Every structure is written in structure tokens, then in C-alpha cells.
């Protein structure tokens, strides 16, 4: 059954072609700072706010960040947890994801088993997602003990994506890693998108409108950016990215 937040995302994609999400790492901001980033991102046209990182030192701080953002904007807040301590009862939804190329069973299914009862208790909408680390994978790959798919091997990325789809996952995320020097190449995105019929998310290393447009033109339904929110011209850059992927200019 498709939930409210999933339907919102699918309808936005249908209307705009590709959409943008802003990723905020709660460990890098204060609650007030996170609210300002969310407000700025929403004014630029971002479709939703993702909250999470590879590590969460304080669960109370995570709650404070989510509450502050929720008070500041009226777009969905979706958790992007690196572990069970990345769950907050105040969020609207959560990427309920399995790292498909982790060498550690904990990130394949262990963390999900531990977290599922909390998601039900808090009535957070779960968004089923296959998470695939590609390129160097950054901190997410290291923490999740991933065996990254090389950018030069799109066929292997396709195999992972198909496995996720056949397991019933309705979203597939190609993750190049936070701050990656090179974003996921269009050739890999195109190969994956042509093989699956689920919603494709691409993130990691996307810093410019040209990079975002290349990803969206290759088939990415959702573009995620995070690190550029920390720059002085973040509002302008996010606006340019959203305009580029929406109008394919």
C-alpha cells in the first residue's frame, strides 16, 4: 500500500520530471541552523528534507533538529538513518533501507529488524529502499562495510538494482558518498534506470546544476544534495539545480 508521503513524492516526480531533496546531517548543525537551511531549501523549491548521516552522537539533538525543521517548513521530513539511533518519532517518514552491497548482515537486515518496532510505534511512514554504494562510497560505505560498485561497472549496479526491485523495494538509491569528488556517472544511472521500473534516487558529489542535469537526464527521479547547504551561496545553487532538473535546461 502506497502511503501519503510516497504518493506525494510520486506525484511530484510525475509533475516535474525530476525532483530535489535537501539532506541535512544533524551532527553538522544546530537545531536553529537546520531550520534555516530547511527554510532556504524550501524557498528554492526542494521537495522534501532528508535528515541523517553516517553517525548520530546524540538522539536528543536529532529530535531537536527534526522538531525545529518541522516547525519551520511544511514539506515532508524523511529520516535517512545510518543506524537505529537515527530514528526520531517526530519525522513524517523514513527511508527503510537495506545496504544491498554491505559485507555485514547487520546493514542488510539486522538494523532493520531492530528499528521496525519503533517505526510502527511512532507511526512513521516507511519508504522501502535498496541502498547501493557506488564509487568510493565515502563515510557511508566505510561505516556500512560496503563493497562499493566501481563507476566503471554499471552492469554490477544494474544487478544490485534488480535484486532490490525483485525483493519488493520501491526506491533504489545510488550513493556516491557525501562529498564525493566525482558524482555517479550518467552511464551508470542510465543503465540502472533502463533496467528497473522503480523510483531512482542519486546522491553524492552533486554540486552544480550541470551535474544535476546530467543525472536527471540520464534517468534519476530524485536528486539529493547535502554538502552545498554549507556554502555561502547555497540558496542560489540549490535554486539553479532545481530549475535545471525541472525544466531540463
C-alpha atoms as an extended CHARMM CRD file, in Angstrom:
* protein
*
       249  EXT
         1         1  UNK       CA              0.0000000000        0.0000000000        0.0000000000  PROA      1               0.0000000000
         2         2  UNK       CA              1.3580000000        3.4010000000       -1.0040000000  PROA      2               0.0000000000
         3         3  UNK       CA              1.4290000000        5.8340000000        1.9210000000  PROA      3               0.0000000000
         4         4  UNK       CA              0.8280000000        9.5780000000        1.9840000000  PROA      4               0.0000000000
         5         5  UNK       CA              4.4860000000       10.6660000000        1.6880000000  PROA      5               0.0000000000
         6         6  UNK       CA              5.2800000000        8.1330000000       -1.0330000000  PROA      6               0.0000000000
         7         7  UNK       CA              2.2550000000        9.2960000000       -3.0230000000  PROA      7               0.0000000000
         8         8  UNK       CA              3.3850000000       12.9150000000       -2.5770000000  PROA      8               0.0000000000
         9         9  UNK       CA              6.8390000000       12.0730000000       -3.9680000000  PROA      9               0.0000000000
        10        10  UNK       CA              5.4820000000       10.0850000000       -6.8990000000  PROA      10              0.0000000000
        11        11  UNK       CA              3.0330000000       12.8500000000       -7.7900000000  PROA      11              0.0000000000
        12        12  UNK       CA              5.8180000000       15.4640000000       -7.6350000000  PROA      12              0.0000000000
        13        13  UNK       CA              8.0140000000       13.3650000000       -9.9060000000  PROA      13              0.0000000000
        14        14  UNK       CA              5.1390000000       12.8800000000      -12.3350000000  PROA      14              0.0000000000
        15        15  UNK       CA              4.5170000000       16.6270000000      -12.4130000000  PROA      15              0.0000000000
        16        16  UNK       CA              8.1300000000       17.8510000000      -12.5510000000  PROA      16              0.0000000000
        17        17  UNK       CA             10.0620000000       15.0090000000      -14.1730000000  PROA      17              0.0000000000
        18        18  UNK       CA             12.7900000000       15.0240000000      -11.5180000000  PROA      18              0.0000000000
        19        19  UNK       CA             12.7320000000       16.4510000000       -8.0020000000  PROA      19              0.0000000000
        20        20  UNK       CA             15.3070000000       17.5990000000       -5.4760000000  PROA      20              0.0000000000
        21        21  UNK       CA             15.7360000000       16.7360000000       -1.8280000000  PROA      21              0.0000000000
        22        22  UNK       CA             17.9560000000       18.5070000000        0.6660000000  PROA      22              0.0000000000
        23        23  UNK       CA             19.9820000000       16.3010000000        3.0070000000  PROA      23              0.0000000000
        24        24  UNK       CA             20.8480000000       17.7460000000        6.4180000000  PROA      24              0.0000000000
        25        25  UNK       CA             23.3500000000       15.9730000000        8.6670000000  PROA      25              0.0000000000
        26        26  UNK       CA             22.1940000000       16.6660000000       12.2460000000  PROA      26              0.0000000000
        27        27  UNK       CA             25.7610000000       16.3010000000       13.5200000000  PROA      27              0.0000000000
        28        28  UNK       CA             26.8640000000       19.3260000000       11.4830000000  PROA      28              0.0000000000
        29        29  UNK       CA             24.2180000000       21.8640000000       12.5200000000  PROA      29              0.0000000000
        30        30  UNK       CA             22.3510000000       23.2920000000       15.4650000000  PROA      30              0.0000000000
        31        31  UNK       CA             18.5810000000       22.8870000000       15.5510000000  PROA      31              0.0000000000
        32        32  UNK       CA             18.1550000000       26.5530000000       14.6580000000  PROA      32              0.0000000000
        33        33  UNK       CA             20.6950000000       26.2560000000       11.8640000000  PROA      33              0.0000000000
        34        34  UNK       CA             18.9080000000       23.2170000000       10.4580000000  PROA      34              0.0000000000
        35        35  UNK       CA             15.6140000000       25.1200000000       10.4290000000  PROA      35              0.0000000000
        36        36  UNK       CA             17.2400000000       27.9560000000        8.4660000000  PROA      36              0.0000000000
        37        37  UNK       CA             18.6720000000       25.5220000000        5.9230000000  PROA      37              0.0000000000
        38        38  UNK       CA             15.2590000000       23.8890000000        5.5420000000  PROA      38              0.0000000000
        39        39  UNK       CA             13.5100000000       27.2400000000        5.0920000000  PROA      39              0.0000000000
        40        40  UNK       CA             16.0360000000       28.3280000000        2.4840000000  PROA      40              0.0000000000
        41        41  UNK       CA             15.8180000000       24.9920000000        0.6600000000  PROA      41              0.0000000000
        42        42  UNK       CA             12.0330000000       25.0790000000        0.6070000000  PROA      42              0.0000000000
        43        43  UNK       CA             12.0410000000       28.6060000000       -0.7910000000  PROA      43              0.0000000000
        44        44  UNK       CA             14.3520000000       27.3190000000       -3.5430000000  PROA      44              0.0000000000
        45        45  UNK       CA             11.8760000000       24.5750000000       -4.4090000000  PROA      45              0.0000000000
        46        46  UNK       CA             13.2000000000       21.4520000000       -2.7130000000  PROA      46              0.0000000000
        47        47  UNK       CA             10.5260000000       18.7450000000       -2.4410000000  PROA      47              0.0000000000
        48        48  UNK       CA             11.4710000000       17.2780000000        0.9410000000  PROA      48              0.0000000000
        49        49  UNK       CA             14.0630000000       17.4180000000        3.7070000000  PROA      49              0.0000000000
        50        50  UNK       CA             16.1280000000       14.3450000000        4.4860000000  PROA      50              0.0000000000
        51        51  UNK       CA             17.6820000000       14.1120000000        7.9520000000  PROA      51              0.0000000000
        52        52  UNK       CA             20.5710000000       11.8140000000        8.6740000000  PROA      52              0.0000000000
        53        53  UNK       CA             24.2190000000       10.9530000000        8.4700000000  PROA      53              0.0000000000
        54        54  UNK       CA             26.5870000000        8.0730000000        8.9450000000  PROA      54              0.0000000000
        55        55  UNK       CA             26.7820000000        8.7260000000       12.6910000000  PROA      55              0.0000000000
        56        56  UNK       CA             24.4360000000       10.1870000000       15.3100000000  PROA      56              0.0000000000
        57        57  UNK       CA             26.1000000000       11.0840000000       18.5990000000  PROA      57              0.0000000000
        58        58  UNK       CA             23.0030000000       12.4550000000       20.3590000000  PROA      58              0.0000000000
        59        59  UNK       CA             19.4670000000       11.1910000000       19.8720000000  PROA      59              0.0000000000
        60        60  UNK       CA             18.1150000000       14.2230000000       21.7280000000  PROA      60              0.0000000000
        61        61  UNK       CA             19.8600000000       16.5180000000       19.2850000000  PROA      61              0.0000000000
        62        62  UNK       CA             18.3500000000       14.5740000000       16.3790000000  PROA      62              0.0000000000
        63        63  UNK       CA             14.8890000000       15.0610000000       17.8840000000  PROA      63              0.0000000000
        64        64  UNK       CA             15.5770000000       18.7680000000       18.4050000000  PROA      64              0.0000000000
        65        65  UNK       CA             16.6750000000       19.1560000000       14.7830000000  PROA      65              0.0000000000
        66        66  UNK       CA             13.5970000000       17.3730000000       13.4180000000  PROA      66              0.0000000000
        67        67  UNK       CA             11.2330000000       19.3590000000       15.6450000000  PROA      67              0.0000000000
        68        68  UNK       CA             12.8510000000       22.6570000000       14.6130000000  PROA      68              0.0000000000
        69        69  UNK       CA             12.6020000000       21.8230000000       10.9210000000  PROA      69              0.0000000000
        70        70  UNK       CA              9.0110000000       20.6520000000       11.2850000000  PROA      70              0.0000000000
        71        71  UNK       CA              8.1120000000       23.9840000000       12.8510000000  PROA      71              0.0000000000
        72        72  UNK       CA              9.8430000000       25.8800000000       10.0440000000  PROA      72              0.0000000000
        73        73  UNK       CA              8.5720000000       24.1590000000        6.8720000000  PROA      73              0.0000000000
        74        74  UNK       CA              5.5160000000       22.2620000000        5.6890000000  PROA      74              0.0000000000
        75        75  UNK       CA              7.2310000000       19.8260000000        3.3320000000  PROA      75              0.0000000000
        76        76  UNK       CA              7.9250000000       16.1980000000        4.2990000000  PROA      76              0.0000000000
        77        77  UNK       CA             10.7520000000       15.3510000000        6.6810000000  PROA      77              0.0000000000
        78        78  UNK       CA             12.2380000000       11.9820000000        5.8110000000  PROA      78              0.0000000000
        79        79  UNK       CA             14.7630000000       10.2310000000        8.0360000000  PROA      79              0.0000000000
        80        80  UNK       CA             17.8850000000        8.8750000000        6.3370000000  PROA      80              0.0000000000
        81        81  UNK       CA             19.3320000000        6.8230000000        9.1930000000  PROA      81              0.0000000000
        82        82  UNK       CA             22.8110000000        5.3600000000        9.3770000000  PROA      82              0.0000000000
        83        83  UNK       CA             21.7140000000        3.1620000000       12.2630000000  PROA      83              0.0000000000
        84        84  UNK       CA             18.8410000000        2.5460000000       14.6800000000  PROA      84              0.0000000000
        85        85  UNK       CA             19.7240000000        5.6700000000       16.6680000000  PROA      85              0.0000000000
        86        86  UNK       CA             18.8440000000        7.7070000000       13.5750000000  PROA      86              0.0000000000
        87        87  UNK       CA             15.1060000000        7.2210000000       14.1910000000  PROA      87              0.0000000000
        88        88  UNK       CA             13.0840000000       10.1560000000       15.5110000000  PROA      88              0.0000000000
        89        89  UNK       CA              9.4010000000        9.9310000000       16.4120000000  PROA      89              0.0000000000
        90        90  UNK       CA              8.8390000000       13.4760000000       15.0970000000  PROA      90              0.0000000000
        91        91  UNK       CA              9.5820000000       12.7500000000       11.4160000000  PROA      91              0.0000000000
        92        92  UNK       CA              6.9820000000       12.1260000000        8.7240000000  PROA      92              0.0000000000
        93        93  UNK       CA              8.6770000000        9.1700000000        7.0320000000  PROA      93              0.0000000000
        94        94  UNK       CA             11.8460000000        7.1130000000        6.9950000000  PROA      94              0.0000000000
        95        95  UNK       CA             13.8910000000        5.5250000000        4.2600000000  PROA      95              0.0000000000
        96        96  UNK       CA             13.5340000000        1.9140000000        5.3750000000  PROA      96              0.0000000000
        97        97  UNK       CA             16.5850000000        0.7380000000        3.5350000000  PROA      97              0.0000000000
        98        98  UNK       CA             18.9010000000       -2.2020000000        3.1510000000  PROA      98              0.0000000000
        99        99  UNK       CA             22.5000000000       -1.5770000000        2.0550000000  PROA      99              0.0000000000
       100       100  UNK       CA             22.4890000000       -4.1660000000       -0.6950000000  PROA      100             0.0000000000
       101       101  UNK       CA             26.2560000000       -4.3700000000       -1.0880000000  PROA      101             0.0000000000
       102       102  UNK       CA             27.2550000000       -4.4030000000        2.5730000000  PROA      102             0.0000000000
       103       103  UNK       CA             29.5120000000       -7.2320000000        3.7160000000  PROA      103             0.0000000000
       104       104  UNK       CA             27.8990000000       -7.0130000000        7.1550000000  PROA      104             0.0000000000
       105       105  UNK       CA             24.4880000000       -8.7060000000        7.6580000000  PROA      105             0.0000000000
       106       106  UNK       CA             23.6740000000       -6.0240000000       10.2200000000  PROA      106             0.0000000000
       107       107  UNK       CA             23.3020000000       -3.4040000000        7.4640000000  PROA      107             0.0000000000
       108       108  UNK       CA             21.4690000000       -5.8110000000        5.1990000000  PROA      108             0.0000000000
       109       109  UNK       CA             18.7450000000       -6.7190000000        7.7000000000  PROA      109             0.0000000000
       110       110  UNK       CA             19.9090000000       -6.5690000000       11.3440000000  PROA      110             0.0000000000
       111       111  UNK       CA             19.3930000000       -2.8400000000       11.8900000000  PROA      111             0.0000000000
       112       112  UNK       CA             16.0540000000       -3.0470000000       10.0900000000  PROA      112             0.0000000000
       113       113  UNK       CA             14.7880000000       -5.7540000000       12.4470000000  PROA      113             0.0000000000
       114       114  UNK       CA             15.7960000000       -3.6520000000       15.4430000000  PROA      114             0.0000000000
       115       115  UNK       CA             14.2480000000       -0.4890000000       14.0500000000  PROA      115             0.0000000000
       116       116  UNK       CA             10.9670000000       -1.8310000000       12.6570000000  PROA      116             0.0000000000
       117       117  UNK       CA              9.0840000000       -1.9600000000       16.0140000000  PROA      117             0.0000000000
       118       118  UNK       CA              9.9870000000        1.6920000000       16.6840000000  PROA      118             0.0000000000
       119       119  UNK       CA              8.7650000000        2.7660000000       13.2590000000  PROA      119             0.0000000000
       120       120  UNK       CA              5.4420000000        1.0530000000       13.9160000000  PROA      120             0.0000000000
       121       121  UNK       CA              5.2170000000        2.5170000000       17.4160000000  PROA      121             0.0000000000
       122       122  UNK       CA              5.9690000000        6.0570000000       16.2410000000  PROA      122             0.0000000000
       123       123  UNK       CA              3.7000000000        5.6700000000       13.1670000000  PROA      123             0.0000000000
       124       124  UNK       CA              6.4040000000        6.8930000000       10.8070000000  PROA      124             0.0000000000
       125       125  UNK       CA              5.7550000000        6.0350000000        7.1750000000  PROA      125             0.0000000000
       126       126  UNK       CA              8.3580000000        3.5100000000        5.9410000000  PROA      126             0.0000000000
       127       127  UNK       CA              9.6600000000        4.0430000000        2.4120000000  PROA      127             0.0000000000
       128       128  UNK       CA             11.1740000000        0.7600000000        1.2090000000  PROA      128             0.0000000000
       129       129  UNK       CA             14.5380000000        1.3900000000       -0.4410000000  PROA      129             0.0000000000
       130       130  UNK       CA             17.5150000000       -0.5330000000       -1.7810000000  PROA      130             0.0000000000
       131       131  UNK       CA             20.7030000000        1.3970000000       -0.9870000000  PROA      131             0.0000000000
       132       132  UNK       CA             23.7260000000        0.7660000000       -3.2080000000  PROA      132             0.0000000000
       133       133  UNK       CA             27.1380000000        2.2800000000       -2.5230000000  PROA      133             0.0000000000
       134       134  UNK       CA             28.9850000000        3.1470000000       -5.7320000000  PROA      134             0.0000000000
       135       135  UNK       CA             32.3190000000        4.7920000000       -6.4740000000  PROA      135             0.0000000000
       136       136  UNK       CA             34.3740000000        5.2900000000       -3.3140000000  PROA      136             0.0000000000
       137       137  UNK       CA             31.1970000000        5.4700000000       -1.1880000000  PROA      137             0.0000000000
       138       138  UNK       CA             32.5620000000        7.9570000000        1.3320000000  PROA      138             0.0000000000
       139       139  UNK       CA             31.8230000000        7.5980000000        5.0240000000  PROA      139             0.0000000000
       140       140  UNK       CA             28.5530000000        5.7450000000        4.3700000000  PROA      140             0.0000000000
       141       141  UNK       CA             30.4700000000        2.9940000000        2.6280000000  PROA      141             0.0000000000
       142       142  UNK       CA             33.0660000000        2.7380000000        5.3780000000  PROA      142             0.0000000000
       143       143  UNK       CA             30.5510000000        2.6530000000        8.2270000000  PROA      143             0.0000000000
       144       144  UNK       CA             28.2960000000        0.2210000000        6.3740000000  PROA      144             0.0000000000
       145       145  UNK       CA             31.2020000000       -2.0540000000        5.3950000000  PROA      145             0.0000000000
       146       146  UNK       CA             30.1540000000       -1.8350000000        1.7780000000  PROA      146             0.0000000000
       147       147  UNK       CA             31.8350000000       -3.4250000000       -1.2000000000  PROA      147             0.0000000000
       148       148  UNK       CA             31.3910000000       -0.4150000000       -3.4970000000  PROA      148             0.0000000000
       149       149  UNK       CA             30.3510000000       -0.8890000000       -7.1050000000  PROA      149             0.0000000000
       150       150  UNK       CA             33.0360000000        0.7280000000       -9.2990000000  PROA      150             0.0000000000
       151       151  UNK       CA             31.8380000000        3.5250000000      -11.5330000000  PROA      151             0.0000000000
       152       152  UNK       CA             33.3600000000        1.5600000000      -14.4020000000  PROA      152             0.0000000000
       153       153  UNK       CA             30.9930000000       -1.3850000000      -13.8420000000  PROA      153             0.0000000000
       154       154  UNK       CA             27.4000000000       -0.2390000000      -14.4760000000  PROA      154             0.0000000000
       155       155  UNK       CA             26.3330000000       -3.8450000000      -15.1240000000  PROA      155             0.0000000000
       156       156  UNK       CA             27.0530000000       -4.6910000000      -11.4870000000  PROA      156             0.0000000000
       157       157  UNK       CA             24.9970000000       -1.6840000000      -10.3710000000  PROA      157             0.0000000000
       158       158  UNK       CA             22.1430000000       -2.9800000000      -12.5430000000  PROA      158             0.0000000000
       159       159  UNK       CA             22.3540000000       -6.3960000000      -10.8810000000  PROA      159             0.0000000000
       160       160  UNK       CA             22.1050000000       -4.8180000000       -7.4190000000  PROA      160             0.0000000000
       161       161  UNK       CA             19.2070000000       -2.6170000000       -8.5250000000  PROA      161             0.0000000000
       162       162  UNK       CA             17.2770000000       -5.5230000000       -9.9880000000  PROA      162             0.0000000000
       163       163  UNK       CA             17.8100000000       -7.5420000000       -6.8100000000  PROA      163             0.0000000000
       164       164  UNK       CA             16.3490000000       -4.6720000000       -4.7940000000  PROA      164             0.0000000000
       165       165  UNK       CA             13.3600000000       -4.3870000000       -7.1080000000  PROA      165             0.0000000000
       166       166  UNK       CA             12.6990000000       -8.1140000000       -7.0630000000  PROA      166             0.0000000000
       167       167  UNK       CA             12.8290000000       -8.0570000000       -3.2600000000  PROA      167             0.0000000000
       168       168  UNK       CA              9.9760000000       -5.5540000000       -3.3640000000  PROA      168             0.0000000000
       169       169  UNK       CA             11.8610000000       -2.3000000000       -2.7100000000  PROA      169             0.0000000000
       170       170  UNK       CA             10.0690000000        0.6190000000       -4.3420000000  PROA      170             0.0000000000
       171       171  UNK       CA             13.0130000000        3.0390000000       -4.3440000000  PROA      171             0.0000000000
       172       172  UNK       CA             16.6210000000        2.4690000000       -5.3710000000  PROA      172             0.0000000000
       173       173  UNK       CA             19.3920000000        4.8200000000       -4.2260000000  PROA      173             0.0000000000
       174       174  UNK       CA             22.7680000000        5.0490000000       -5.9780000000  PROA      174             0.0000000000
       175       175  UNK       CA             25.0570000000        6.6360000000       -3.3800000000  PROA      175             0.0000000000
       176       176  UNK       CA             28.3700000000        8.0850000000       -4.4860000000  PROA      176             0.0000000000
       177       177  UNK       CA             29.2040000000        9.1910000000       -0.9490000000  PROA      177             0.0000000000
       178       178  UNK       CA             28.9320000000       12.5190000000        0.8410000000  PROA      178             0.0000000000
       179       179  UNK       CA             31.3610000000       14.9910000000       -0.6530000000  PROA      179             0.0000000000
       180       180  UNK       CA             32.4630000000       12.5900000000       -3.3960000000  PROA      180             0.0000000000
       181       181  UNK       CA             34.9100000000       14.1700000000       -5.8140000000  PROA      181             0.0000000000
       182       182  UNK       CA             33.0330000000       12.6640000000       -8.7600000000  PROA      182             0.0000000000
       183       183  UNK       CA             29.2500000000       12.1170000000       -8.8140000000  PROA      183             0.0000000000
       184       184  UNK       CA             27.6210000000        8.9430000000      -10.0870000000  PROA      184             0.0000000000
       185       185  UNK       CA             28.2800000000        8.8870000000      -13.8610000000  PROA      185             0.0000000000
       186       186  UNK       CA             25.3450000000        9.2650000000      -16.2470000000  PROA      186             0.0000000000
       187       187  UNK       CA             26.2470000000        5.9520000000      -17.9090000000  PROA      187             0.0000000000
       188       188  UNK       CA             25.6100000000        4.0660000000      -14.6680000000  PROA      188             0.0000000000
       189       189  UNK       CA             22.4030000000        5.9780000000      -13.9560000000  PROA      189             0.0000000000
       190       190  UNK       CA             21.1190000000        5.3310000000      -17.4700000000  PROA      190             0.0000000000
       191       191  UNK       CA             21.9170000000        1.6170000000      -17.2980000000  PROA      191             0.0000000000
       192       192  UNK       CA             20.1550000000        1.2010000000      -13.9490000000  PROA      192             0.0000000000
       193       193  UNK       CA             17.1090000000        3.2450000000      -14.9240000000  PROA      193             0.0000000000
       194       194  UNK       CA             16.6460000000        1.3120000000      -18.1540000000  PROA      194             0.0000000000
       195       195  UNK       CA             16.6300000000       -1.9850000000      -16.2270000000  PROA      195             0.0000000000
       196       196  UNK       CA             14.2320000000       -1.1740000000      -13.3800000000  PROA      196             0.0000000000
       197       197  UNK       CA             10.7550000000        0.2870000000      -13.0220000000  PROA      197             0.0000000000
       198       198  UNK       CA             11.1730000000        1.6520000000       -9.5090000000  PROA      198             0.0000000000
       199       199  UNK       CA             11.9600000000        5.2180000000       -8.4700000000  PROA      199             0.0000000000
       200       200  UNK       CA             15.6670000000        6.0210000000       -8.8060000000  PROA      200             0.0000000000
       201       201  UNK       CA             17.4710000000        8.3000000000       -6.3470000000  PROA      201             0.0000000000
       202       202  UNK       CA             21.0020000000        9.5790000000       -6.9700000000  PROA      202             0.0000000000
       203       203  UNK       CA             23.2280000000       11.3900000000       -4.4900000000  PROA      203             0.0000000000
       204       204  UNK       CA             26.8280000000       12.0860000000       -3.6140000000  PROA      204             0.0000000000
       205       205  UNK       CA             29.1370000000       14.6660000000       -5.1470000000  PROA      205             0.0000000000
       206       206  UNK       CA             26.4720000000       16.6700000000       -6.9820000000  PROA      206             0.0000000000
       207       207  UNK       CA             27.4910000000       20.3020000000       -6.5710000000  PROA      207             0.0000000000
       208       208  UNK       CA             26.4450000000       22.0780000000       -9.7720000000  PROA      208             0.0000000000
       209       209  UNK       CA             23.3830000000       22.4340000000      -11.9580000000  PROA      209             0.0000000000
       210       210  UNK       CA             25.2960000000       20.7830000000      -14.8000000000  PROA      210             0.0000000000
       211       211  UNK       CA             25.9920000000       17.6750000000      -12.7120000000  PROA      211             0.0000000000
       212       212  UNK       CA             22.3850000000       17.5580000000      -11.5080000000  PROA      212             0.0000000000
       213       213  UNK       CA             21.0540000000       17.9390000000      -15.0440000000  PROA      213             0.0000000000
       214       214  UNK       CA             23.3330000000       15.1540000000      -16.2790000000  PROA      214             0.0000000000
       215       215  UNK       CA             21.9990000000       12.8220000000      -13.5670000000  PROA      215             0.0000000000
       216       216  UNK       CA             18.3810000000       13.7620000000      -14.1370000000  PROA      216             0.0000000000
       217       217  UNK       CA             18.6620000000       13.4900000000      -17.9250000000  PROA      217             0.0000000000
       218       218  UNK       CA             20.1680000000       10.0120000000      -17.5010000000  PROA      218             0.0000000000
       219       219  UNK       CA             17.1120000000        8.8870000000      -15.5220000000  PROA      219             0.0000000000
       220       220  UNK       CA             17.4190000000        9.9820000000      -11.8960000000  PROA      220             0.0000000000
       221       221  UNK       CA             13.9580000000       10.7000000000      -10.4960000000  PROA      221             0.0000000000
       222       222  UNK       CA             15.2730000000       12.2700000000       -7.2890000000  PROA      222             0.0000000000
       223       223  UNK       CA             18.4920000000       14.2650000000       -6.8790000000  PROA      223             0.0000000000
       224       224  UNK       CA             19.8890000000       14.5690000000       -3.3500000000  PROA      224             0.0000000000
       225       225  UNK       CA             22.3890000000       17.2390000000       -2.3290000000  PROA      225             0.0000000000
       226       226  UNK       CA             23.8270000000       17.8120000000        1.1160000000  PROA      226             0.0000000000
       227       227  UNK       CA             27.2110000000       19.4860000000        1.3640000000  PROA      227             0.0000000000
       228       228  UNK       CA             26.2720000000       22.5010000000       -0.7480000000  PROA      228             0.0000000000
       229       229  UNK       CA             23.8880000000       23.6110000000        2.0120000000  PROA      229             0.0000000000
       230       230  UNK       CA             27.0180000000       24.5170000000        3.9740000000  PROA      230             0.0000000000
       231       231  UNK       CA             28.2280000000       27.0170000000        1.3480000000  PROA      231             0.0000000000
       232       232  UNK       CA             27.6080000000       30.7510000000        1.4000000000  PROA      232             0.0000000000
       233       233  UNK       CA             25.7050000000       30.6690000000       -1.9050000000  PROA      233             0.0000000000
       234       234  UNK       CA             23.6700000000       27.5610000000       -1.0620000000  PROA      234             0.0000000000
       235       235  UNK       CA             20.2790000000       29.1240000000       -1.8190000000  PROA      235             0.0000000000
       236       236  UNK       CA             21.3250000000       30.2100000000       -5.2970000000  PROA      236             0.0000000000
       237       237  UNK       CA             22.9770000000       26.8850000000       -6.1220000000  PROA      237             0.0000000000
       238       238  UNK       CA             20.0070000000       24.8280000000       -4.9740000000  PROA      238             0.0000000000
       239       239  UNK       CA             17.6420000000       27.0780000000       -6.9460000000  PROA      239             0.0000000000
       240       240  UNK       CA             19.7630000000       26.5830000000      -10.0650000000  PROA      240             0.0000000000
       241       241  UNK       CA             19.8310000000       22.8100000000       -9.6000000000  PROA      241             0.0000000000
       242       242  UNK       CA             16.0730000000       22.5820000000       -9.1110000000  PROA      242             0.0000000000
       243       243  UNK       CA             15.3560000000       24.8110000000      -12.0930000000  PROA      243             0.0000000000
       244       244  UNK       CA             17.7290000000       22.7710000000      -14.2720000000  PROA      244             0.0000000000
       245       245  UNK       CA             16.2780000000       19.3370000000      -13.4320000000  PROA      245             0.0000000000
       246       246  UNK       CA             12.6760000000       20.5370000000      -13.5490000000  PROA      246             0.0000000000
       247       247  UNK       CA             12.9080000000       22.2210000000      -16.9240000000  PROA      247             0.0000000000
       248       248  UNK       CA             15.8540000000       20.1580000000      -18.2820000000  PROA      248             0.0000000000
       249       249  UNK       CA             17.7090000000       23.3500000000      -19.2530000000  PROA      249             0.0000000000
